[in-house]
Amino acid sequence: MTSVTSMQYAELAEVVRSGFVESRHFGSLVALAPDGRTAISLGTPNEPVVPRSSAKPFQALACLRAGAPLHGEHVAIAAGSHTGQDFHVRAVDEILAAARLGVDALRCPPSRPEDEAAYRAMIGRGETESRVRMNCSGKHAAMLAACVAAGWSTDDYLAPEHPLQLLVREGIEELADERVAHTAVDGCGAPVFAMTLAGLARGVRALATAPDGPAQAVAAAMRAHPAHVGGDGQANTEVMRLLPGTLVKGGAEGVFVAATTAGHAVALKVVDGSPRATTALALAALHTLGVDTTAAREWASVPVLGGGLPVGEIRLTPILT
């Protein structure tokens, strides 16, 4: 086991309850100015991290480069972590049907919808957990569609040495401008490639500013169909709705990225894995860079509740306020 101390990282946020600091979130954050230079650097942004679902836009890009015939909301759901609402399921079913595949071709694990209303409705209909309701099913369906289009095998599409996964890796190294540091298995079973936060910021900035081609298509689809990137009431979706043109994508274990069409980009990682301050941190970093985030003010702060009422707040590092 590698020993680390909080001194390696920056204190990104503290949880204040009734005037008492109850918890602290340490981590790293990097923010790039429109010209690509590093404007904010906190903690250890050159330490490799596993980006988890923040890498989905890069995986969607590889699917398009492989020839997957995806457009609009089908690209957005490939780049997203959907909440399992019925319109998400329809989009995934459409991708699979166009590739002449069934739900049984998906290799992501069965899951319940993250959207509570969809979950209650599913229970009322007597439905059980399914692969198509899993938040990564859009990405998996797109990967299968890419394999069919390219003439690659579909039963082993999650193998790190599969041509599609090699294409994912190649795209990440190209956009991040660095070599992949480690290959891991994501929660959905797909390979996920570790990179530095600085590289992750460069990668999402490259997507957000792409003038044409498949990278521009991924960014455009996410902007046009934010509900397919997350779901109603979900942070990714709502921030993109409130800040048109901004790409936002969270990942498990406290990872978050955001980028604007002008080239501002933020990547962060909370080392304890908690996501509760990540959206607010990313918005604060964008604001520090000069981006007008006023429209998303409701997501820029996180109340601490007691008895159902606010009794404190998650206070961000003064560097970002």
N, C-alpha and C positions, 0 to 999 in steps of 0.2 A: 504494500500500500504506500502510495506517495504522500508524504506529509506536506500540508499546506497551512498557511496562517492567513488570517484576515488582512495582515499587513501587505500581502501581495495585491490585494484588491482595494477598490475604492468603496467607501460607504455610500451607496447610491440612494438609500432611503431609510427612514426610521418610522416605526409604527408608534404613534403617540395616543395613549388612552387616558383620558381624564387628566391630562397634563403630565403623564408618566410615560417615559420611553419603554415600551413593552418589548419590542423586537427591533432588530436592525437587519437590513438586507445589504450584503456586500456583493460586488461583482465588477464587471468591466463594461465600458461603453466607448464607442468611437463614433465620431460624427464628421462627415466630409462636407466641405464647402462646395458650391457649384462647379468650381474649377478642379475638383478632385483632391485638393490638399486637405490634410487632417486639421480640422478646426478645434475639435475637442477630443481629448484622450484621457480616459480614466481607467485606473486599474491596469490590467495586462491585456490590451487589445491585440497583441501579437501572439497570445497563447491560443493554440488550437481549441476549438469547441465543436461539439456535435450539434449542428444547426437544427436538427429535428424537422418539424414541418415548415420552418422558415426556408427550407431548401426546395419546397414544392414548386415554386415558379421555375427553378432551374430544371427540375424533372419534367415539367410540362414543356419547357423549351426543347428538351431532348426528344420528346414524343413528336413534336412538330418537325424537328429536323430529320427524324426517321421516316416522315411521310404520313403520319397519322392525319386523316382528313377531318380535323376538328376546327370548329369555328365558334365564335361568340361565347355563349354560356358554357359550351362544352370545354373550351379552353380554360375558362375561369374556374370551373369545378375541378379540372385537372390540377390547377395551381392552388387549390383551396383546401381547407379543412372544414367541410360542411357539417351542419348540425343535424342532418338526417330528416329534414322536412320533406314532405311529399314531392315538392318540385325538384328537390335534389335527387331523389330516387328516380324520378322521371328522366332527368338528364343523364344519370348513369346508365339507366336501361337503354336510352337512345344510343349512347356511345357503343354499348355492347351489341345492340341489335344491328347497328350499321356494320359492325365487324363480324356479324353472324356468329356471335358467341352468346352464351347464357351466363346467368349470375354464378353458376357453378365454376366458371373459369377464373373468377376472382380468387386471389390467394390471401387477401386480408382477412383477419379473424371476424367472426360474427360479433355484432355489437347492438346495443340499444341506441336510439337516437339521443343526441345530446340536447336537442330541443324538447323541453318538458311537455309542451302541448302535443307534439308529434308522438311522444312516448305514451302519453295518456290515451291518445286516439288509437295507437297501435294495440295497447292492452285491451281497450274496449272492443277491438275487432278480433281479439284472440290471437294476435300475431306474436311470434317469438323473435328473439334476436336474429339478425341476418347480416350477411356480409355487405349487402348493398346499403344498409343503414350506417355502417362504420364510416367515421369521418374521413378516411383515406380512400374510400371506394372510387371517387372520381379520378384520383391519380392512378389507381390500379386499372380502372377501365381504359384510361388513356394509354397506359403502358401496353395493355393487350391490343388496343387498336393500332398502336405503332408497330407492334410485332407482326400483326396480320398484314399491314401495309408494306412492311419491309421484307416479308417472307421469312421471318424468324420464328423459332419455336415459341410456343406460348406456355407450355407446362412448366418451364424453368425460367420464366422471365424475371424472377427475383434473385437469381444467382448473380453474384458480383461480377462474374466473368461473362455473363450474357452480353451480346452485342449492344442491347439497349442500355444496360447499366454502364458499360464502357463509354457509351455516348454521353450519358449523364455526367460521368466523371470528367470526360474531356471538356464538356461545356462549362462545368464548374471551374476547372483549372484555367480555362480561357477567360471567363468573366472575372474571376477573383484574382487573376494574375499571380497564381501561386500553385504549388503542388498540393494535392490532397495529402493530409497528414495521417489519416487513419480511416479505415473502413469499418463501420459498425452495422448492426441490424436495428432498424427502427421498430417502433411499437407495432407497426402494421406488417412487419416482415420484410419490407424493402430495404436494400442497402442504403445507408446514409453516410455521406462523406464528410469527414471533419476538415475544417479550415479555420484560419484565424478570424477573429471578429473584424479585423481590418480588411481581410479578403472578402468576408461576407458583405461588408459595406460596399466594397468596390463592385461586387457582383450585382447587388440589388440596384446600385446606381447605374450600372451598365444597362440593365433591363429597363429602368425608368426613363433613360435618355436615348434608348435605341431609336434611330430614325426610320428604320424599315426592317423587313425580314421577320423571321420567326420570333426574335426577341421582342420586337415592337408589337407583334401580334399577341404575345402573352401579356404584356403590359396593358395593351388596349382592351383586351378581354376582361382583365381584372377591374379596370376602371369602369368599363361599361356594365359589368354584371357583378357588382360587389356582393350581392346576396348569395351568389354561388361560391364566393371565396370563404364565406363563413355561414351566416344565417341571420335572420331577423333578431336584433338585439345583441348580436355578438360584436365584440370590439373591432375586429378586422373590417367587417361589413360597415358598421356604423361610422367609423372614422373615415373610411373611404367615401361614404355618402356625404359626410359633412365637409370633407376637404377634397373636392373633385380634382382628379389628376394625381393624387398621392397614392402610392402603393404601400400597403401595410400587410405584414404577414407575421403572425406570432408562431412560435414553436414550443413544444413541451420543454419542461425543465428551465423555464425562465429565459428563453431566447426570443428576441423580437427584432424585426427590421422594418424600416420605413424609408421611402425615397420620393422625391418630387420630380416633376418634369424638368425643373431647372437644374437638377443635379445634386441637391442636398440629399444626404443619405445618413442613416443612423443604424447601427447594429449594437445590440447589447445582450449581456448574459448575466443573470442573477445566479450566483454560485450555489445558493441553497435550493434552487429549482423553483422557487415560488414565482408565479406570474402576476401576482396581484398589483404590483407597481409598474409593470413593464410598459403598458400603454401610456401611462402618465409620464414615465421617464422619456419615452420616445418623443412624445409631443413637446415636452419641455426642452429636449435637445433641439428639435426642429425650430422651436420658438427662439432659442438662444442663437441659432444660425440666422435668424431674421425672417423665418417663415411665419406668416399670419395664421395662427391656429385658433383664433377666437371662436370660429364656428364649432369647434370640437371641445369647447371649454368643459362640458359635462364629463368628458373622459380624461380631462387633465388633472383631476384630483380624485382621491379615493377616501371616502369617509370611513371612520372606525365607529361601529355601532355598539350600543349598549341598550338593551331593552327595546331594540328596534329603532332607536333614535341616535343621531350622531353625537358621539361623546369625544371625538378626537379625529385624527386624520393621519394619512401616510404622508410624511413630510419628506420632500425630495432634497437631495444634496443642494446646498446653496449655490454651487457652481452653475446649476441649471435653473435657478430662479432669479 
